[in-house]
């Protein structure tokens, strides 16, 4: 092998130079492919080519960070590789997988990411599958129907309607309307409105390179449910929390929430501190371009401060999260909350939710 008279240090410098040139060539490769092929419809500026306004579907604006930041690179790559119908979009978007190849399309997606220049918006990679109990750190536009039912002991169930609205790059507002079914002190079954909750969330820090996001959230639970009928707690409760999410190798992920529950002064109730941790892994059909499945296991440790009984309660919550629609914007999760201690007085609970990411389209859109 010819060494061209280079010292070992010289060889190292040469290798690093080649790697740097290769890395710098990747965006150029993506920009070249985009300008030669994709710009015909999407325009050189990513806002849509002139003359395409009369198409049956509007061209996406890749400079609009509110749109461009929400989905991970893998979602855009699936549409570019397999075509629009692969994710429930228009067939006017043709597949380019065979003609361009995965590496070139990855470079194109990297070029598309340069159109959004506002770094305040968290990357879509940090928008992880929603767990049953641990709240997401990523701010979202979602509507969720949650159902919780006791599988043993006393008969009780709750159906909650949750509406989440994103405000700007990092904030989110939330409204939760619970409909409760319970037994009162006499054993009669009661049904009605439970305790309504109002909440807000703000992402404090995020990094796509590190695969991490940190947020803070606060919720006020109002005593709208009738306590005497077993439908509410009878007091206003303040619930501040800190949220964290971390991407792990091989499409695994970790989510965590430290949550406090503090009834207002002089009210009935106990202060609580909860640590919720969710560990999951995503699997994708069709070679990585199709439906997402995510088994998740959660652990919840609760410390109750004003109780003369054992201080800690620990629960496990195994669950399966799956995308129902091809667009991945309608999702289902099934699970159970299993007490790991004090099992005689705390029931096993069945958990279910249906989630609709309404920013990505109507509930009936994107299924085929």
N, C-alpha and C positions, 0 to 999 in steps of 0.2 A: 504494500500500500504506500503510495507516495505521500510524504508529509509536507512537501513544499518548503522544507526548511523551517517549519513552525515549531516553537517551543510548546510544551504542554499548556502553558498559559495562553499562548497564541491559538492553539486548537480550541480551548474553551471559549475564547472571545469569538472565534469564527462560528462555533455552534450556536452561541447566544445570538449572534447577528442573523444567522439563517432563521432561527426561531422567531426573532422579532420581525423580520421581513415577511415571513409566512403569516404571522398574526395580523400584520398591517395590511396584507393583501386580501384578507378575508372580507372586510367591509367593501373594498373596491370591487371584489368579485360579486358581492351581493348588489351593489349599486349598478354595476354594468348589466347584470341579468334583469334587474328591475327596470332600468331605463329602456332596454331593448325589447322586453316582452310585456312586463306588467304595466308599464306606464301607458300603454295603448288604451287601457280602460281606467287605470287609477291615477293617471297624470304624473308628470315628473315631480310635482310638489306633494303628491300623496293625497290630494283633495278631490280627485276625480278628473278625468280628461275632459276638455271642452267637447261639446256635442254629445255627451253621454247623459245629459239631463233627462232625456225622454225614455230612458230604459225603464222597464217595469219595476226595477228595484233601485233604490238610491245607492250611489257609490259611498263606501265608508270614507270618512275623513281621518286619515292617520295622524294629522297634526292636532286633532282634538284629544287632549290627554284624558278627558272624562271617558271617552270611548276606548282609546288605545291602551290605557294602562290596566284595564280590568282583567284581561285574560292572559294566561301564560303563553310563552312562545309555542308550546306544544299544541295549543288549540289553533293558532294561526298556521302552524306547519301542517296540521291535519287537513285544513281546508285547502292549502296550496298544493299539498301532495295528492290528495284524493278528490278534490273538487268540492264545490259548494254543497251538493246533496249529502256528502259524508257527515256533515254537521247540521243538516236540516236547512241549508241555505239554497239560494237559487242555482239552477244548473247553468246559468250564464257564467258562473265561475268554473272554468274547466280544470281538470286535474293536470298537474305539471310534474308529477312524480317520475314518470318514465322518461320524459323528455329532458328534465333538468337534473334529476337525482336529489337525494336527501341533503348532501353537503351543500350544493348550490342553493337549495331552498332555505336551509338554515342561515346561509349568508344573506339571502334576501330578507328573511325575517329580522335579522340583526340590523339591516339597513332600514327596514320599516320602523324599528324602534327609535331611530335617530330623528324622526319627524316630530315626536313629542319632546319638547325641550324643557318642560317644567319638572324638575326633580322632586317636587313635593308629593307627587302621586306615587303611592306604593305600587310595586310591580305585581302583575297578576299571579306570578309564581307563589306569592305569599297569601293568595286567596285559597286557603286549604279547605278540604271537605269539612262541613259543619258536624261537630260532635253533639251528642244528646244533651250534655250537661255543661261542658266547658265552652264558654262563649268565644267567638272568633275575635281575633285582634284586628282583622282586616275590615275596614268600613265598607258596607254593602247596601245595595238596593234589593231587598228581598221581602217576600211575604211567606210566612210559615204557619202551618197548622200543626200544633203540638197536641199529643194525646198521652196522658199518663193515667194508669189504672192500677189499683191494688189487686194483686193476684191471690191474696190470702188475707186473713183477718177481716177487719171491718170493710164494708163496701164503700169505696170512694173512687172518684175519677174526676179528671179535669181536662177540658178541651180549651186550648188557648189559641187565639188568633194574634199573630205577631206581625207588625208592619215596621219595616226598617227603611229609612230614607237617608241616602248619603247627601252630605252637605259639603261641597267643595272637595279638595284633594284628600283630606284626612279625617273629616268628622262624620258622624252619623247620629240621627235621632231615631228613637224607637218607641212604639206604643204596643202594649200587650193587654188584650182583653180576654180574661179567663171566664169560662163557663163551668161552674163546679157542680158536682153531684156528690152528696155526702149524707151521712146519717147524723141527726141531732141527738141531744142527750136522751130523748125518749125512745130512740131507735127508729124514728120515722125518717124516711128517705126524703131529702130536700134537694132542689135543683134551682140554680139561678146564677146571677153574676157574682164572680169572685172579686178579689182585690186587684184593681187595675194598676198597671205599672207604667211609668214614664221614664225613659232613659236617654242617655247621650254617651257617645264614645268619641275619643280623639286618638289618632295614631301619633305618638310622640317621636318615634324613630323607626326607620326601616332601612334595610340594605338588601338589594337583590344579590349582590356578590356574596354576602355572608348568609343569605337565606334566613333573615331574622326580621321580626317586627315586634315592637312594644307599644302597647296602647294603655290608656286609662279610661275607665267608664264609671258612670254613676247612675243609679236607678232609685226612684222614689216609688214605693208601693203604697197605694192609697187604700184606706179601709172602706172600700165600696161594697164589699160583701158583708152579709149579715152574720155576725159572729155567733149569735144565739141559734142560728139555723145550721151552723157548721160550715158556712160558705166563705168565711174570711177570718182574718186574725184579729180584727177589732182595733187595730192601731196602724199608724203610719210607720213605715220601716225605710230606713236609709241604707242603700247597698252600694258602697264604693268598691271598686275592684281594679286590679292591675292584670293585664292580659299579655301573653307572650306566645309567639309561634316560631318554630325553627324547622327548616327543611333538613332532612337527613339523607344519607346516601340511599340509592336504589329505590327512589320514590317513596321513602318513608318520611314521617313527619311527627313532630311533637307540638302539642298545644298545652298551655297551662294558664290557670286563673287563680289569683288570690283574692277572695271575696269576703267582705264583712257584711253582717246583717245587724243593724242597730235600731231597735224600736225607739220611738221618740221618748223623751224624758217623762217619767210618770206613767207610761203606758204599760199594758200587760205584755209580757214576752221576755225572751232571753237574748242577750247578745251572742252572736255566733261568729266564728272565723272558719272559713272553708278553704281548703286547697284542692283544686281540681286539676287533674293531669290526664291528658288523652294522648295515646300513642297509636299511630295507624300507619297503613301502607296502601298506596294506590296501585291498582292493576288495571290495564287498559286492553280492551278487545281489539281485534283486527290489526295486529302488529303495532300497537301503540296509538292507533288513530281513532279507535272506537270508544265504546261506552266505558265509563270509569266505575270500578268497584273498589270500595275501601273498607276493609275490616278495621275496627277501632276498639280499643279497650281503654276504659277510663277507670280511674281510682279517685274517690272523693273522701277526704278526711275532714271531719267536722269537729270543732272544739266549741262546746257550749259552756259559757262562763258562769251562768247563774243557775246551776243545777247541783243538787246534792248527790246525784247519781254519778256513774262513770262519765268522765269528761269527754271522751272521744267516741265518735261514731265513724266507722269506716265502711264504705260501699264500693263494690265493683260494678261496672256497667259495660259488658260486652255488647257489641252492636255491629250491624252491617249497613254501610252507606252505599247507595247505588244511584247512578244517573238514569232516569227513566227515558227522557227524550234524547234524540240524536244530537240536539244542540247542547245537551248537558245542563239546561237551565231549569229543568224540573227534576227533583231528586227525592228519594225516599230513604228513610232510615228506620230500621227495626232493632230493638234491643231490650234489655232488662236491667233493672237496678237491684242488685243483690246485696243485702246486708251481710257484712262479714263479722260483725259482733252484735251483741244484744238482739239476736235474731228472734227471740220469742215475742218481743214487743214491737218490732219494726217489720213491716210486710215486704215481701217481694213485689216489685212493681214492673209492669210492662210499659215500654216506651215506644213511641212512634211519632215520626213527623214527616210531613210532605212540604217541600221547600220549592218556591218558585222565584227564580232570579228574574224579576219582571223587566229589568233594564235590557235583557237580551232578547226580549220579544214576548208576544202574548202567550198565555198558558197553552193554547192549542196549536201554536206554531212550532216548527222545528222537530216534529215527531217522525217525519218520513221524507 
